[in-house]
Amino acid sequence: MEQLKQKIIQEGIVLGGGVLKVDSFLNHQVDPELMLEIGRTFAGLFRASGVTRIMTIESPGIAPAVLTGLELGVPMVFARKRKSLTLQDDLYTEKVYSFTKREESEVTVSKKFLAPADRVLIIDDFLANGEAALGMARIIRQAGAEVAGIGIVIEKSFQSGRGKLLEQGYRVESLARIASLDDGKVTFV
């Protein structure tokens, strides 16, 4: 997706250690027009997959997931990273390690929002080592539902995530695939 790549070049900041900061348009502040195009692109890629629900992890994945759901006309559910007083029982729970935050989180989804008949499209902001997507896929399987595919906004192709997801048989579509962040420069695949 050329518009996304240009935004990464113009506003992304390479922090070193394989970390790309995109908080000006995706992770802290959101560019609504770009998110709308991302949603339309994911919807076009997965429209024929029979998607009944979108799933992401809070919070950076919410904007692209909501707009993908809007374009496909299906609801979006997000896995929570924090305990909530209103979400105590009947939860699907998985542990997910974040490459960027260097910490493990327990993520939860209420059982009432996933059903065995669902075909769930996972949307995530980044793909590094694949742990977030794999955690969401495990939750979907706990529900007896099926993973319809995995949509990634930005993939760090120099890390192992894509390979792990493909090994599990998942379809992975990334809108911007980064080959390298060496010398503070973004190089696309």
C-alpha beads as a LAMMPS data file, in Angstrom:
LAMMPS data file: protein, C-alpha beads

189 atoms
188 bonds

1 atom types
1 bond types

-500.0 500.0 xlo xhi
-500.0 500.0 ylo yhi
-500.0 500.0 zlo zhi

Masses

1 110.0

Atoms # bond

1 1 1 0.000 0.000 0.000
2 1 1 1.900 2.998 -1.327
3 1 1 0.123 5.617 0.804
4 1 1 1.128 3.750 3.977
5 1 1 4.728 3.333 2.824
6 1 1 5.013 7.063 2.139
7 1 1 3.628 7.837 5.596
8 1 1 6.199 5.494 7.173
9 1 1 9.023 7.191 5.240
10 1 1 7.806 10.701 6.086
11 1 1 6.823 10.233 9.730
12 1 1 8.256 6.940 10.979
13 1 1 11.236 7.082 13.316
14 1 1 13.697 4.206 13.550
15 1 1 14.681 3.849 17.194
16 1 1 17.188 1.026 16.763
17 1 1 16.938 -2.537 17.962
18 1 1 14.354 -3.322 15.307
19 1 1 11.846 -0.752 16.605
20 1 1 9.928 1.621 14.330
21 1 1 7.985 4.444 15.978
22 1 1 4.813 5.394 14.089
23 1 1 2.952 7.176 16.849
24 1 1 2.103 10.190 14.691
25 1 1 -0.378 8.207 12.581
26 1 1 -1.018 4.736 14.066
27 1 1 0.049 4.095 17.677
28 1 1 -0.785 7.263 19.585
29 1 1 -2.317 9.720 17.167
30 1 1 -4.439 8.227 14.381
31 1 1 -4.658 9.482 10.799
32 1 1 -8.356 8.789 10.035
33 1 1 -8.012 9.085 6.252
34 1 1 -5.118 6.636 6.209
35 1 1 -7.026 4.252 8.513
36 1 1 -10.021 4.408 6.168
37 1 1 -7.791 3.400 3.238
38 1 1 -6.245 0.641 5.339
39 1 1 -9.727 -0.628 6.224
40 1 1 -10.785 -0.565 2.571
41 1 1 -7.610 -2.390 1.529
42 1 1 -8.027 -5.147 4.128
43 1 1 -11.719 -5.468 3.238
44 1 1 -10.808 -5.890 -0.430
45 1 1 -8.193 -8.532 0.404
46 1 1 -10.469 -10.586 2.674
47 1 1 -13.988 -9.898 1.352
48 1 1 -14.299 -13.369 -0.211
49 1 1 -13.121 -15.121 2.983
50 1 1 -16.521 -15.182 4.685
51 1 1 -15.434 -12.982 7.592
52 1 1 -18.092 -12.654 10.315
53 1 1 -16.003 -10.795 12.890
54 1 1 -12.762 -8.800 13.211
55 1 1 -10.425 -9.254 16.184
56 1 1 -7.462 -7.215 17.435
57 1 1 -5.617 -6.468 20.669
58 1 1 -6.056 -3.097 22.335
59 1 1 -5.161 -0.424 21.521
60 1 1 -3.091 0.269 18.352
61 1 1 -4.963 -2.337 16.318
62 1 1 -8.372 -0.867 17.088
63 1 1 -8.438 1.900 14.438
64 1 1 -7.552 -0.303 11.443
65 1 1 -9.747 -3.122 12.786
66 1 1 -12.812 -0.881 13.239
67 1 1 -12.504 0.550 9.746
68 1 1 -12.021 -2.919 8.256
69 1 1 -15.149 -4.049 10.107
70 1 1 -17.027 -1.020 8.819
71 1 1 -16.030 -1.818 5.241
72 1 1 -16.980 -5.499 5.635
73 1 1 -20.140 -4.778 7.628
74 1 1 -19.094 -6.997 10.554
75 1 1 -18.441 -6.313 14.252
76 1 1 -14.985 -5.899 15.742
77 1 1 -13.943 -7.301 19.111
78 1 1 -10.687 -6.474 20.838
79 1 1 -8.729 -8.502 23.340
80 1 1 -8.172 -6.527 26.516
81 1 1 -4.739 -6.332 28.102
82 1 1 -5.982 -5.074 31.444
83 1 1 -8.432 -6.491 33.901
84 1 1 -11.798 -4.792 33.961
85 1 1 -14.437 -4.715 36.679
86 1 1 -17.040 -5.366 33.995
87 1 1 -15.177 -8.375 32.535
88 1 1 -14.696 -10.961 35.262
89 1 1 -16.238 -14.243 34.144
90 1 1 -16.682 -16.280 30.980
91 1 1 -13.454 -15.141 29.364
92 1 1 -11.063 -16.603 26.851
93 1 1 -7.545 -15.848 28.082
94 1 1 -4.078 -16.128 26.530
95 1 1 -0.607 -14.878 27.353
96 1 1 1.016 -12.739 24.642
97 1 1 4.594 -11.448 24.568
98 1 1 5.159 -7.990 23.055
99 1 1 8.450 -7.520 21.186
100 1 1 8.234 -3.718 21.408
101 1 1 7.280 -3.523 25.085
102 1 1 9.440 -6.509 26.034
103 1 1 6.737 -7.840 28.349
104 1 1 4.127 -10.535 28.550
105 1 1 0.470 -9.592 28.887
106 1 1 -2.561 -11.670 29.617
107 1 1 -5.229 -10.794 27.055
108 1 1 -8.901 -11.607 27.435
109 1 1 -12.031 -11.691 25.296
110 1 1 -15.540 -12.211 26.614
111 1 1 -16.982 -15.543 25.496
112 1 1 -20.197 -13.819 24.437
113 1 1 -18.395 -12.090 21.536
114 1 1 -17.007 -15.190 19.800
115 1 1 -19.054 -18.156 18.588
116 1 1 -18.092 -21.470 16.973
117 1 1 -19.721 -20.353 13.705
118 1 1 -17.477 -17.270 13.443
119 1 1 -14.814 -16.785 10.774
120 1 1 -12.555 -14.226 12.397
121 1 1 -10.160 -11.882 10.623
122 1 1 -7.263 -10.872 12.874
123 1 1 -6.010 -7.314 12.321
124 1 1 -2.855 -6.061 14.029
125 1 1 -0.697 -2.960 13.749
126 1 1 2.689 -4.738 13.636
127 1 1 4.019 -8.196 12.912
128 1 1 7.413 -8.903 14.483
129 1 1 7.680 -12.347 16.053
130 1 1 4.020 -13.244 15.582
131 1 1 3.151 -13.636 19.248
132 1 1 0.145 -11.299 19.257
133 1 1 -1.419 -12.894 16.174
134 1 1 -0.761 -16.399 17.500
135 1 1 -2.307 -15.468 20.855
136 1 1 -5.428 -14.150 19.133
137 1 1 -5.589 -17.278 16.975
138 1 1 -5.463 -19.432 20.128
139 1 1 -8.379 -17.472 21.585
140 1 1 -10.348 -17.935 18.363
141 1 1 -9.666 -21.685 18.494
142 1 1 -10.743 -21.784 22.176
143 1 1 -14.093 -20.450 20.977
144 1 1 -14.307 -23.200 18.362
145 1 1 -14.234 -20.512 15.665
146 1 1 -11.991 -20.304 12.606
147 1 1 -9.257 -17.837 11.666
148 1 1 -10.256 -16.392 8.270
149 1 1 -6.897 -14.659 7.850
150 1 1 -4.460 -12.231 9.400
151 1 1 -4.120 -8.627 8.233
152 1 1 -1.020 -6.735 9.325
153 1 1 -0.542 -2.994 8.855
154 1 1 3.291 -3.055 9.122
155 1 1 5.363 -6.233 8.964
156 1 1 8.992 -6.399 10.023
157 1 1 9.957 -9.102 7.525
158 1 1 13.423 -9.431 9.046
159 1 1 11.819 -11.046 12.110
160 1 1 10.260 -14.505 12.409
161 1 1 6.543 -13.691 12.663
162 1 1 5.419 -14.366 9.080
163 1 1 7.143 -17.758 9.053
164 1 1 5.481 -18.809 12.316
165 1 1 2.033 -17.822 11.039
166 1 1 2.504 -19.500 7.665
167 1 1 3.700 -22.696 9.412
168 1 1 0.358 -22.762 11.220
169 1 1 -1.433 -22.523 7.869
170 1 1 -2.704 -18.956 8.238
171 1 1 -3.114 -16.572 5.341
172 1 1 -1.110 -13.407 6.089
173 1 1 -1.579 -10.117 4.225
174 1 1 0.693 -7.214 5.174
175 1 1 0.205 -3.718 3.782
176 1 1 3.822 -2.589 4.285
177 1 1 6.639 -5.134 4.563
178 1 1 9.899 -3.806 5.940
179 1 1 13.079 -5.625 4.942
180 1 1 15.412 -3.619 7.164
181 1 1 15.663 -0.806 9.676
182 1 1 19.471 -0.700 9.446
183 1 1 21.320 2.608 9.795
184 1 1 18.108 4.379 10.828
185 1 1 16.590 3.879 7.377
186 1 1 13.404 2.024 6.424
187 1 1 13.896 -0.367 3.511
188 1 1 10.811 -2.127 2.128
189 1 1 10.634 -5.656 0.732

Bonds

1 1 1 2
2 1 2 3
3 1 3 4
4 1 4 5
5 1 5 6
6 1 6 7
7 1 7 8
8 1 8 9
9 1 9 10
10 1 10 11
11 1 11 12
12 1 12 13
13 1 13 14
14 1 14 15
15 1 15 16
16 1 16 17
17 1 17 18
18 1 18 19
19 1 19 20
20 1 20 21
21 1 21 22
22 1 22 23
23 1 23 24
24 1 24 25
25 1 25 26
26 1 26 27
27 1 27 28
28 1 28 29
29 1 29 30
30 1 30 31
31 1 31 32
32 1 32 33
33 1 33 34
34 1 34 35
35 1 35 36
36 1 36 37
37 1 37 38
38 1 38 39
39 1 39 40
40 1 40 41
41 1 41 42
42 1 42 43
43 1 43 44
44 1 44 45
45 1 45 46
46 1 46 47
47 1 47 48
48 1 48 49
49 1 49 50
50 1 50 51
51 1 51 52
52 1 52 53
53 1 53 54
54 1 54 55
55 1 55 56
56 1 56 57
57 1 57 58
58 1 58 59
59 1 59 60
60 1 60 61
61 1 61 62
62 1 62 63
63 1 63 64
64 1 64 65
65 1 65 66
66 1 66 67
67 1 67 68
68 1 68 69
69 1 69 70
70 1 70 71
71 1 71 72
72 1 72 73
73 1 73 74
74 1 74 75
75 1 75 76
76 1 76 77
77 1 77 78
78 1 78 79
79 1 79 80
80 1 80 81
81 1 81 82
82 1 82 83
83 1 83 84
84 1 84 85
85 1 85 86
86 1 86 87
87 1 87 88
88 1 88 89
89 1 89 90
90 1 90 91
91 1 91 92
92 1 92 93
93 1 93 94
94 1 94 95
95 1 95 96
96 1 96 97
97 1 97 98
98 1 98 99
99 1 99 100
100 1 100 101
101 1 101 102
102 1 102 103
103 1 103 104
104 1 104 105
105 1 105 106
106 1 106 107
107 1 107 108
108 1 108 109
109 1 109 110
110 1 110 111
111 1 111 112
112 1 112 113
113 1 113 114
114 1 114 115
115 1 115 116
116 1 116 117
117 1 117 118
118 1 118 119
119 1 119 120
120 1 120 121
121 1 121 122
122 1 122 123
123 1 123 124
124 1 124 125
125 1 125 126
126 1 126 127
127 1 127 128
128 1 128 129
129 1 129 130
130 1 130 131
131 1 131 132
132 1 132 133
133 1 133 134
134 1 134 135
135 1 135 136
136 1 136 137
137 1 137 138
138 1 138 139
139 1 139 140
140 1 140 141
141 1 141 142
142 1 142 143
143 1 143 144
144 1 144 145
145 1 145 146
146 1 146 147
147 1 147 148
148 1 148 149
149 1 149 150
150 1 150 151
151 1 151 152
152 1 152 153
153 1 153 154
154 1 154 155
155 1 155 156
156 1 156 157
157 1 157 158
158 1 158 159
159 1 159 160
160 1 160 161
161 1 161 162
162 1 162 163
163 1 163 164
164 1 164 165
165 1 165 166
166 1 166 167
167 1 167 168
168 1 168 169
169 1 169 170
170 1 170 171
171 1 171 172
172 1 172 173
173 1 173 174
174 1 174 175
175 1 175 176
176 1 176 177
177 1 177 178
178 1 178 179
179 1 179 180
180 1 180 181
181 1 181 182
182 1 182 183
183 1 183 184
184 1 184 185
185 1 185 186
186 1 186 187
187 1 187 188
188 1 188 189
